[in-house]
C-alpha cells in the first residue's frame, strides 16, 4: 500500500505526517523501546488504521469502509502483506529493522 493510503487508514493527514518531527512517530512505533523498529512493530502500528476502518470487525475493508467509499475490498492479510513489502523497501540497509532515518524517508 502506498503511504497516502496508510495515512488515510490511520486517520493521519499526509501533511501532519510530513510535518511531524519523526521522533514522536518513531517512539510510538518502537513498542519495546530498543531504538529500532522491527517488521512486527511496523506492521502492528500501521495495522491500527485497518482496525479503525473495519467497522464490522470482519477482517475485510469493504468499499464503504475505504476512504472515498469505493474500491476493491482489502483483507487484513492483504493489508499486512503490503505493509511487510513497504517495510522491506524502507529497510535500505537490509538489517531487518528501521532506524529513524529509514522510517522518515519515502519508500522506493
N, C-alpha and C positions, 0 to 999 in steps of 0.2 A: 504494500500500500504506500502511496505517496504520503509525505509528511503533512500535506494540507489536509488530507482525509483523516489522518491520525489526529491532527489538532481539532478538527471538527468533531470527531468522535469523543475526544477527551473533553470537549467543551471549551477548548482554548483557541482564541483567535490567533492566527499566524503572527500578527503584529505584536501581540503580547509575548509570544514565544521568542520572536526575534529580538525584542527589547529586554528580555529577562537577562539577568547577569550571567546566567549559566550555572553559577554556583548553587543557587536555590534549586533549580531543576535537577542538577547532578546529585545534590544531597537527598532530594526526595526520591530519586530512583535508586540510590545506593542504600538499600534497606538494611544491610548488615554493617555499614559504616567502614568498610575496608578501603575506601578510596578508589574503588574501581566498580564498574557496572558490569555484572555478568549477563550472559544471554537470558538467564532465568529472571534476573531482576528487571531487565529491559522489557521482556515480554509481560511480566506481571504488571509493571507500572503502566505500560501502553495498552494493556487489555482493559484497564478501568473504564475507558471510554466505551468500549464494546458493551460492557456490563450495564453502564448507564443508559445506553441507547436500546438495549434489548428489553423493552418494556414488559413483554410477556414471559421473559426468562426462559425461552425455549432453546437458546443457544444458536439462534439464527437471526440476523438482522434482515427483516423483511423490508420491501421497498418503503413502506410507510415509516419505518424506523430509521431509515437512512437520511442523511442531510438532503434536503430538497424533496423528500418524499417519493423518490423514484430511484431505480437502479436494480441491478441483479442482486438477489439475496446473497448474503455473506454469512457463512457459518463461523463459529468461534474457531474451529480448526483452521479454516482458510485464513482468517484474520491473523491468528498466531503464526501460521506458516509464513505469511507475508512479513510479519514483524521479525521473525528469525532471519529472513533474507535481508531485510533492511539492517539488522544488527551486524551481519557479516559484511555488508557494504560499508558501514560506518567504521568497523574494526580494521582500519587501514594498515595497522602494524601486524595484523593476524596473530595477536597474542591471546585471543579468547576473552577479552574484556575491553570495555571502553574507558578511556581516560577523559577528562573534561574537554580537551581539545577535539577529540574524535566525536564526542557527543554533539558538540555545538557546530560542527561542520556539516554542510548539506550532504546527503547521501550521493554517491556517484551514480 
